[in-house]
Amino acid sequence: MLRAVFSSFLLFFVALSCAFVPVAHSQEAERISIRGSNTLAHALVPEIAQSWLRDIGYTGIRVAKPRAALTEIHASRDGQPVVVEIAASDSAQGFADLIDGRAQIAMMARRPNAAELDAGWQLGDLGNLDQEFAVALDGVAVVVNRANPVARLSLEQLRSVFSGQSRDWRELGGAAGQVHLHLDPGAGAVRDLMNDKVMRGASFAEAELHGGARELVAAVAADPLAIGLIPIGEHYGAGSKPLAIADGGRAIAPTHTDVSSEDYPLSRRLYLYGGQMMGALSRSFALYAMTRNGQRAVARSGHLAMTLIPGRARATTLGPPDYRQLIETAVRLPLSLRFNFNGAAESGVVAASVYDSRSLRDLDRLRAFMQLPPNRGRRLLVIGFADASAGSSMAAMMMSNDRADLVAQELISRGLKVQQALGMGTALAVAGPKDPLARYRNERVEVWLL
């Protein structure tokens, strides 16, 4: 009996003591799921995510790779853990995951097409500033040996070369000799962009393969008959040169200004998309990517940031005489403002503004740029262009003047000084009539710094 009473008391005190022992509960991390294009998932989004977490006060930042297609960035703030999940697939899968709620943000190397927009109608207006974030640019440079007399190719010629249909340089305006193709199989973004804009269903022909852009460029520099593809931003080297590329309009070289303005045909935007009901952290991340620090992270990742860095004034023989006279002492700013007047813009996105989302942000970037001490008081030159679909040359000239006046008023309303706004009609078209985006690409406004 005494033993039973003692045992009962012992159990009571053990239970009582356990009640006062603190129980360690692992706090569940908040998760941000970002899914889609491998081009963005590889380095761009992880670099932005780490910069964002540091800048908003998170510590203990570490990167994990649970599997090849998944990057996790772990951090904590005030005892609250967070995990940014970056899952690589493709643009289509990223958008599908956004629709299905498996992702808060979709990574896309293009805008959603009409079928995707129909499927994701509940996401809202994906063309507005709150949901569409053009975070970076990338592109492809076509390089040949510096001794090669060929200076430009059309998209059709480029397709013919890399599909193996054109095998001799004489077919391309060069000297006789067999074309030697060079590719980097690890450059997935290069192949994706070429498939989308150039190959369009055609397969790549057999080529000499390299382990990176530098190796490829060195091989091209050593071979007068070589041609290769490298990402924009890689160095060409002394023995190679980039070709100008034409998409039914003028041939355009991959200069910083022409790639940044998206006039160069082999360039594209890289996007983040969110739904109407994005969480606070997800929206914070997407908006951070648009900031100066976010764009610095873009540059560190190897992509082209949206930062306004003008080139040097240079003489040009392009365009009508009045155009050349206007820009003689001006510096082109690396942007081309484009519009949603044609309704569908690139893909059927509902027009929330007469400008597309990048152009709206470029207007704000331009205001900030002009407020820098070296630029205060300087004036701007605004030049508009139209597409041949406007009809007559008179209608095209009127339309281009309207576009230039619209942008000029926008800049003036932001406190900037515009010296002159003028239309140039269909001059200096960057796309031909076969391009389904010809109107969107040609109907643009350049801004020059005086």
Secondary structure, DSSP 8 states (H G I E B T S, - for coil): -HHHHHHHHHHHHHHHHHHTS--------EEEEEEEEHHIIIIIHHHHHHHHHHHTT-EEEEEEEEETTEEEEEEEETTEEEEEEEEEE-HHHHHHHHHHTS-SEEEESS---HHHHHHTGGG--TTSTTTEEEEEEEEEEEEEETT----EEEHHHHHHHHTTS--BGGGGTS-SSB-EEEE-TT-HHHHHHHIIIIITT------EE-SSHHHHHHHHHT-TTEEEEEETTS---TTEEE-EEESSS--B---HHHHHTT-STTEEEEEEEE-TT--HHHHHHHHHTTSHHHHHHHHHTTSB--------------S-HHHHHHTTT-EEEEEEEEB-TTSSTTTT---SSSB-HHHHHHHHHHHHHHTSGGGTT-EEEEEE---GGG-SHHHHHHHHHHHHHHHHHHHHHTT-EEEEEEE-TTTT-SS-TTSTTHHHHHSEEEEEE-
